[in-house]
C-alpha cells in the first residue's frame, strides 16, 4: 500500500505531514479569527430579522385586537406604529431654524446698540471695534441694508410655517397628540431605552391603565403569570421596534395613528380656588343623621351654583377616569356600583327608594359625590368612598362630572 | 566553596565554564522532562537512528514517567499501520479528549436553565469569538464519535479480536459504546431549541415504557411529567459529570486491558486459539519512541485539520427556534443513532420494541465473546457469527429507515404541502417560499391555477379562477378564513405572477405539482399564495389550500370501481370543500435567500 509505505513507514514524512497539518490548522483558525467579527455581526442581524418575523406572528394573534392590525391603535389601546412612541419631533427642524434666526436678531441688536452707545463704544479696544464693525458688515452683506426687517420677515415666515404644520396635525392633536411634547419616553420620564420600555410594558402589563382605558393591559410574561416566554417577549419588542427601523416619519404616518397614548393625570389632590362644599367633607356614616340639615343646605347651594353653569361631559370623563380616579372602583360592581348605566340606575332604581322621595337625579348624584355616606347603596360598604370631593371640586368641575354621569344613560348592568 | 550559600547552577559555571554548564544543564532538564531521554537521545530518535547507548534509553520514559507508563514501549509491526485497526480505537480516544476540551470551553458560555440556555446559544453565535466554531467542533466531534466507536466495534468483531483472552475488553467496549450514545443524546437537549426538545422528548418517552417502573424512570430522567427546567438540569449533569466520569473510568479499564493482552494481530497472523500478540519477535518490534509517537502526532495533526476544515466550510451545528412544548414540529425524529429504536417502535408494543428489544440487543452484544466460543479468527471459519452479524446490521439499517418521519406516519397531505412550502430552517433545509428573494415577493394574490396543467392556465387561468371564486361564493369563504388567521382584506383579486419574479413563479409551479401529485385525496384542489406588506422590511405570506373532501378510511382515500375517489356531499347534496392554510412572515434581512 503506497500510503502505508510513503507516510506511515517513513518517520521524516510523518513528522513533515504532522507539522504541515498543525501549521495549516493554525492558519485556518487564524482565518476564522479574522472573519469572526463580520460573522457575528451578520448572525446578529439575521437573528434579529427572524425574531421580528416571530414577533409579527405573536402580534397578529395577541396584540392586533387592541393595538390595531398595523399598529395604528384603537379605542382600546394606543397606536405603536406611531411617531410619538419613537419620539419623532416634527417641529424640531423648524424650531432649530427659528432659534438660529432669533439668535441672529439678538446679535444684530446687541451690535447696533454697541455702535450707537458712545460710552460702550469708547470702552472697546481698536481690535474689538474692528471686529464689531466686521460682524455688522457681514450681517448687512447677508441680509441687505435693513437686516432687522428681513430677519424678522424670515422669522414670521418660519413661525407661520410652524403654525401651519401644527394645523396640519390637527386631527392627530384631536386624538390626544401634543406636537410640542412629542416623545412618549419624555412624557413618562422613562430613563432608559425604548426597547426596555416596550419590554417592561410587555412583561408586567399596565394594571393601572384601567383608569384611562376600558380594560387594563395584561401582563404577558410567564414571570408575571402571563402566557409568553421571555424570548417571545423579545420577539414582540423587536417587532414593535421594527416600525421605527430606518423610518423617515411623514405627516401621513402621524395622521394614520388612530389613538395616542393617554397620560395618567396626577392623582394628587388638586387645589381648587372655590371649593363647592368644603363644609361637609369627612362626614362619617354615623354622623350623617346629625348633620343632615347641613348636608341638605350645602347640596342645595351647590345645585344653585351649578344651575348657572354648563357642564362639559368630556372634561367630566377625564376627571372621572383620571385625577379623581372614580373608575378605579366604579367598574366591576364589586367595590362600588359600576359606571355603566349610572344615570338609568339612579332614575329607575335609586329614586324608587322612599328615603329619596323628592330627590331629582341630579340632586342625588351631587349629594352622593359631596357626601358619599348620605345614602349608601345596600350591598356596598359605608365610609368607603373618599369624602373630600367637596374641597377638590369647584362648581364647574362638579357640573362637568354630573354632565358626564348624565351621559351614562344606557342599560343598567345591575338591573335584572 | 559555593558561589551562593547553597549549591547552585553558578557553581557549575564556575567549575566548567558557561558553555559547558548550560549544555549540561539543558541536558538534565530534558532528561527530567522526558523521564530518561537526554538531548542526544531525543535527536537520535527524531532522526530515526538506533539508540546510542545500552540499556535502550527510549524505554526509560515508559518505566519512570507517568504519561508513558500507560503506553506499551513497543508494538508489533503488524498493528502500527492502517490495517487491521483502521486506527478506530485511537480515533475514539482522540474524540474523548477532543470532546472534553471543546466541551469545557462551551461550559463557560452555558447555563442549564430553560430561560437562559437558548439565549446562551444565541450569544455564543453573535457575541463570542470562536463561539460558533467551538460549538461546531463539539457537535461534529460528538456525531463522529458515535460513528467511530460503532465502526471500532464492527472492526473488532470482524477481525475476531474479542475472543479469548480479550472478552472483558470487548465487554467494556460495549459499555463505552452505550456511554457514548447517551453522552451524545444528553448533549442533544442542551441548546434547548425545537430540534433538541422534540428529539429528546421522543427518545426519553421510551424510558416511560420500561416495565413496572416506567413512570418512576420517566420522572427520574425528566424531573417531572414533561421536559422542563429539572429535566434540562439532569441532562446537563449527566452530560458534563456522570457520563464523562463513567466514560473516563471505562476508557481506562478498556485501554488497560488492551495493553495487558496486547493489540490483536490481523487474523491471518494469529493461529486459532493462540495469542501471539504479547510475544513480539525482536525483528517485528516497533518502538513507541520514536515511531509510534510520531505516527500518533501525525494522525493528531491530520484529524484535527480535517475537523477544522469541515467546521469552517461544510458543517454547522444546527440551531432551530426556541423550544416550545406547545408546538410539535412536523416530522420530528430521534437523533440518527437512535432512529433504529424509533423504527422498531413502529412495529408494535412500546415496552417490547422500545425497551426490551434494545435491552436484549445490547445485552447480547455484551456477552457475545462468552457465547461465541469458536476460537477461530479467520473469516472462513466464522460463517455463523458473520451471518448473524449481517442479519443484525441489515435489521439496524431497516429499522433506522423505518424510524424516519416519512415512514409510516400518516399526515394529511394538505398539511404536508403547507409544511413543504413554509417550514422554518431545520436540518439545513427550509420551506420553498422562504428562500425566494425579498424583492420577488410581489404584493398580491397568486394562484396555482395559473400553472396547472390542462386547458385553463396562464393569465386566462387566473381570470377563470377569479370568476369561479366569485360565482360559487368561495371568495367569501376565503376572506372569512383569512379573517380567522388575523388577516382582514376587504377584497381579493388574483393576478398572474409578475414576470420579474421568476423565483416566485418557480415556487407556485412546485406548489401546483405538489397539489397535482395528491389529486386523489385533494380532489379538484387549488392553492393560493397571498402576499401582503406588514412593515417596511416585513411581508406576510399566506398559503391556502382548498379542496373537495373525499371519503377517507384509515388514512387512505376510498376508491370506487373505476379507481376514482368518492366525494363527500353535505346534507343539501352540495360537495364539501375544505380549506387549510398557514402563514409566515419574511423579513428582508432574514438571510434565507443568501
Interface residues (C-beta under 8 A of the other chain):
Chain A: X1 X3 X4 X7 X8 X11 X12 X14 X15 X17 X18 X19 X20 X21 X22 X24 X25 X28 X29 X31 X32 X33 X36 X37 X39 X40 X41 X42 X43 X44 X45 X46 X47 X48 X49 X50 X52 X53 X54 X56 X57 X60 X61 X64 X69 X70 X81 X229 X230 X231 X232 X239 X242 X243 X245 X246 X247
Chain B: X46 X48 X80 X81 X82 X83 X115 X118 X119 X122 X125 X126 X127 X128 X129 X130 X131 X132 X133 X290 X291 X294 X295 X297 X298 X300 X301 X302 X304 X305 X308 X309 X312 X321 X322 X324 X486 X487 X488 X534 X535 X536 X537 X538 X540 X583 X584 X585 X586 X587 X588 X589 X590 X591
